[in-house]
Amino acid sequence: MIFAGMIRLAAYSWLAKLTTALCNFGTIVLLSRLLGVTERGVCAWYAVLIAISLLITDIAAGGTVVYLMQQFGWRAMRKLYLFCAMGIGFAVTGAAFLLGSIQLVEAALLCVIAFFNAMFSFQNHVLLGLKQFRMFNISTSVAAFTLFAATYFFLQSGTGRQGYLYAMLLVWSMASFAQHTLLQRISPYVDEPQTNQWAVLKKMVGTGFINQLVQLLGLANNRFPFFWMKAGMLGVFSNSLALAEAMMLLPGSIGQVYYSQHAGQEPGLKDYRRFARLMVANAGLIAVAVVVIQLIPESFYTLLFGKGFNGVGAYLKLLSFSMLFYSMYMMLSYWQSAHGKFYINLYCTILSLLTTCVFSLLFYVKDGWVLQNLVTAVAGGLVVSGVSAVVFFAAGWRAAAAGSKHKLR
């Protein structure tokens, strides 16, 4: 019964993620058609800077909020988290400005956007920790749709690529304050014991550091070409990667629901068997998606995104194969996190990034920084992450089976 309930929640989560993904895809199409390939690449760089800010800020909790809410009140963590968000957002965008990656006005806007994006992300995890799956899904989907609408409005107003920044600022600020109001109604103030803020911060950072190191290394791996290629080429790669990562909606939904329901619990043999069946079913569905992607002609993507985006289909076909393996890592990362084994995700991500770096170096010696070669290297790294995650899962399953036999004796 509990397992069936998890599947039902995962299905609802998948539908919400699909809605969100469609809205985000619509935003990508708008940026591509209304700005062109080069400006689209710059907008992709904006998104990377915001993602880096969030990943570093999430060292002070983030995805581990669900796990930590069993020990601390979420309000105590929220104050510390937002303080960290302000400092880190300023540091990341300031560094990008000093390095000449963005202009001063862009840096100022991105700094504020990064803060509100972090606030939204933290509060979304609180909703997940409170098992408010419906509100979690609604807030994410509504924010994505509003961003699509706001982006269209500002770009049509002739604001250029900065219109994307204005849209993000408007949406993330409004969404954050709306979420805050919602949380006060769902989880009103009570007489919570006063906790030592320093002790809370140490626990937050101690738990969040490994988890966010995993996320940061994962970002470096998946976005490896962003650090070497020009904006125009990044526009093509960014669109290919966005479409490929849409394949992660199902494994992400299953893993997310499992994490929220089993955080802090010790898995039994039945849990291993059930989760393994879910992984097999997921692999079958992803395999079907891979076949469909191979059949779509390149002309479809040029028609969709506009002239200048030649190559999106070719890179997507290559990345789709690796996503079959990466989906295994995606699901198992939630499994390991739910049981407090964040370090296993770190091992998998390190192996993945090392693979990408080694392949990239070999290709560089041969041909220089060629996007096709970098995408191939990234794909290789994603395959390794999935294979290593399955190996660790199998080892854990074997250990649990051995322990069960020992108890029976």
FENQUIKA-V245719 format. One record per backbone hydrogen bond with DSSP energy under -0.5 kcal/mol. CO is the residue of the C=O (numbers start at 1). NH is the residue of the N-H. E is the energy in kcal/mol with one decimal. If there is no record, write none. Layout:
# FENQUIKA-V245719
CO;NH;E + CO;NH;E
This chain:
# FENQUIKA-V245719
1;5;-2.2 + 2;6;-2.0 + 3;7;-1.9 + 4;8;-2.2 + 5;9;-2.4 + 6;10;-2.5 + 7;11;-2.2 + 8;12;-2.1 + 9;13;-2.7 + 10;14;-2.4 + 11;15;-2.2 + 12;16;-2.2 + 13;17;-2.7 + 14;18;-2.6 + 15;19;-2.2 + 16;20;-2.5 + 17;21;-2.9 + 18;22;-2.5 + 19;23;-2.0 + 20;24;-2.6 + 21;25;-2.7 + 22;26;-2.3 + 23;27;-1.9 + 24;28;-2.0 + 25;29;-2.4 + 26;30;-2.3 + 27;31;-2.5 + 28;32;-2.4 + 29;33;-2.7 + 30;34;-2.7 + 31;35;-1.5 + 31;36;-0.6 + 32;36;-1.2 + 36;40;-2.0 + 37;41;-1.5 + 38;42;-1.6 + 39;43;-2.2 + 40;44;-1.9 + 41;45;-1.6 + 42;46;-1.9 + 43;47;-1.9 + 44;48;-1.8 + 45;49;-2.2 + 46;50;-2.2 + 47;51;-2.3 + 48;52;-2.6 + 49;53;-2.2 + 50;54;-2.3 + 51;55;-2.6 + 52;56;-2.3 + 53;57;-2.4 + 54;58;-2.4 + 56;59;-1.6 + 57;60;-2.2 + 59;61;-1.1 + 60;62;-0.5 + 61;63;-0.5 + 61;64;-0.7 + 62;65;-2.0 + 63;66;-0.7 + 64;68;-2.6 + 65;69;-2.3 + 67;70;-0.9 + 68;71;-2.5 + 68;72;-2.2 + 73;77;-1.2 + 74;78;-2.1 + 75;79;-1.8 + 76;80;-1.2 + 77;81;-2.7 + 78;82;-2.6 + 79;83;-1.6 + 80;84;-2.0 + 81;85;-2.3 + 82;86;-1.9 + 83;87;-1.6 + 84;88;-2.6 + 85;89;-2.3 + 86;90;-1.8 + 87;91;-2.0 + 88;92;-2.8 + 89;93;-2.0 + 90;94;-2.0 + 91;95;-2.1 + 92;96;-2.0 + 93;97;-2.0 + 94;98;-2.4 + 95;99;-1.9 + 96;101;-2.4 + 96;102;-0.8 + 97;100;-1.4 + 103;107;-2.5 + 104;108;-2.3 + 105;109;-2.3 + 106;110;-2.7 + 107;111;-2.0 + 108;112;-1.6 + 109;113;-2.5 + 110;114;-2.8 + 111;115;-1.4 + 112;116;-2.1 + 113;117;-2.7 + 114;118;-2.0 + 115;119;-2.3 + 116;120;-2.5 + 117;121;-2.3 + 118;122;-2.6 + 119;123;-2.2 + 120;124;-1.9 + 121;125;-1.8 + 122;126;-1.8 + 123;127;-2.0 + 124;128;-1.9 + 125;129;-2.6 + 126;130;-2.1 + 127;132;-3.0 + 128;131;-1.4 + 131;133;-1.3 + 132;136;-2.5 + 133;137;-2.6 + 134;138;-2.5 + 135;139;-2.6 + 136;140;-1.7 + 137;141;-2.3 + 138;142;-2.9 + 139;143;-1.8 + 140;144;-1.9 + 141;145;-2.3 + 142;146;-2.6 + 143;147;-2.1 + 144;148;-1.9 + 145;149;-2.3 + 146;150;-2.9 + 147;151;-2.5 + 148;152;-2.0 + 149;153;-2.1 + 150;154;-2.6 + 151;155;-2.5 + 152;156;-2.2 + 153;157;-1.0 + 154;159;-1.5 + 155;158;-1.4 + 159;162;-0.8 + 160;163;-1.7 + 161;164;-1.1 + 161;165;-0.7 + 162;166;-2.4 + 163;167;-2.2 + 164;168;-2.2 + 165;169;-2.5 + 166;170;-2.3 + 167;171;-2.5 + 168;172;-2.6 + 169;173;-1.6 + 170;174;-2.0 + 171;175;-2.9 + 172;176;-1.9 + 173;177;-2.0 + 174;178;-2.2 + 175;179;-2.3 + 176;180;-2.2 + 177;181;-2.0 + 178;182;-2.1 + 179;183;-2.7 + 180;184;-1.7 + 181;185;-1.1 + 182;186;-2.4 + 183;187;-3.1 + 190;192;-2.4 + 193;195;-0.6 + 195;197;-0.5 + 196;200;-2.3 + 197;201;-2.6 + 198;202;-2.3 + 199;203;-2.0 + 200;204;-2.6 + 201;205;-2.9 + 202;206;-2.6 + 203;207;-2.1 + 204;61;-0.6 + 204;208;-2.8 + 205;209;-2.4 + 207;211;-0.8 + 208;212;-2.8 + 209;213;-2.3 + 210;214;-2.0 + 211;215;-1.7 + 212;216;-2.9 + 213;217;-2.5 + 214;218;-2.2 + 215;219;-2.3 + 216;220;-2.3 + 217;221;-2.1 + 218;222;-2.9 + 219;223;-2.5 + 221;224;-1.4 + 223;226;-1.6 + 223;227;-0.5 + 224;227;-1.5 + 225;228;-1.7 + 225;229;-2.3 + 230;234;-2.1 + 231;235;-1.8 + 232;236;-1.1 + 233;237;-2.3 + 234;238;-3.2 + 235;239;-1.5 + 236;240;-2.0 + 237;241;-2.9 + 238;242;-2.3 + 239;243;-1.9 + 240;244;-2.1 + 241;245;-2.9 + 242;246;-0.8 + 244;247;-1.6 + 245;248;-1.8 + 246;249;-1.3 + 248;252;-2.1 + 249;253;-2.0 + 250;254;-2.4 + 251;255;-2.4 + 252;256;-2.2 + 253;257;-2.0 + 254;258;-2.2 + 255;259;-2.6 + 256;260;-2.1 + 257;261;-1.6 + 258;262;-2.0 + 259;263;-1.0 + 262;265;-2.2 + 265;267;-0.5 + 268;272;-1.8 + 269;273;-2.4 + 270;274;-2.7 + 271;275;-2.4 + 272;276;-2.3 + 273;277;-2.1 + 274;278;-1.8 + 275;279;-2.1 + 276;280;-2.1 + 277;281;-2.3 + 278;282;-2.5 + 279;283;-2.5 + 280;284;-2.0 + 281;285;-1.9 + 282;286;-2.7 + 283;287;-2.3 + 284;288;-1.6 + 285;289;-1.8 + 286;290;-2.2 + 287;291;-2.0 + 288;292;-2.2 + 289;293;-2.3 + 290;294;-1.8 + 291;295;-0.9 + 292;295;-0.8 + 292;296;-0.7 + 293;296;-0.9 + 297;300;-1.2 + 297;301;-0.6 + 298;301;-0.7 + 298;302;-1.5 + 299;303;-2.3 + 300;304;-1.9 + 301;305;-2.9 + 302;306;-2.0 + 306;309;-1.2 + 309;312;-1.4 + 311;315;-2.3 + 312;316;-2.3 + 313;317;-2.4 + 314;318;-1.5 + 315;319;-2.6 + 316;320;-2.5 + 317;321;-0.9 + 318;322;-1.0 + 319;323;-1.8 + 320;324;-0.9 + 321;324;-0.7 + 321;325;-0.7 + 322;325;-0.6 + 322;326;-2.6 + 323;327;-2.2 + 325;328;-0.8 + 325;329;-1.4 + 326;330;-2.7 + 327;331;-2.2 + 328;332;-2.4 + 329;333;-2.3 + 330;334;-1.1 + 331;335;-1.5 + 332;336;-2.7 + 333;337;-2.0 + 334;338;-2.5 + 335;339;-1.1 + 336;341;-3.0 + 337;340;-1.7 + 338;264;-3.0 + 340;342;-0.8 + 341;344;-1.1 + 341;345;-0.8 + 342;346;-1.5 + 343;347;-2.2 + 344;348;-2.1 + 345;349;-2.2 + 346;350;-2.5 + 347;351;-2.3 + 348;352;-2.0 + 349;353;-2.7 + 350;354;-2.6 + 351;355;-2.0 + 352;356;-2.2 + 353;357;-2.7 + 354;358;-2.6 + 355;359;-2.5 + 356;360;-2.5 + 357;361;-2.5 + 358;362;-2.2 + 359;363;-2.5 + 360;364;-2.5 + 361;365;-2.2 + 362;366;-1.3 + 363;367;-3.7 + 363;368;-0.7 + 364;368;-1.3 + 368;370;-1.7 + 370;374;-2.1 + 371;375;-2.7 + 372;376;-1.9 + 373;377;-2.2 + 374;378;-2.4 + 375;379;-2.5 + 376;380;-2.1 + 377;381;-2.0 + 378;382;-2.2 + 379;383;-1.9 + 380;384;-1.9 + 381;385;-1.9 + 382;386;-1.7 + 383;387;-2.4 + 384;388;-2.6 + 385;389;-1.8 + 386;390;-2.0 + 387;391;-2.0 + 388;392;-2.3 + 389;393;-2.2 + 390;394;-2.7 + 391;395;-2.1 + 392;396;-2.2 + 393;397;-2.4 + 394;398;-2.4 + 395;399;-2.2 + 396;400;-2.4 + 397;401;-2.3 + 398;402;-2.3 + 399;403;-2.4 + 400;404;-2.0 + 401;405;-2.0 + 402;406;-1.9 + 403;407;-1.7 + 404;408;-1.7 + 405;409;-1.3
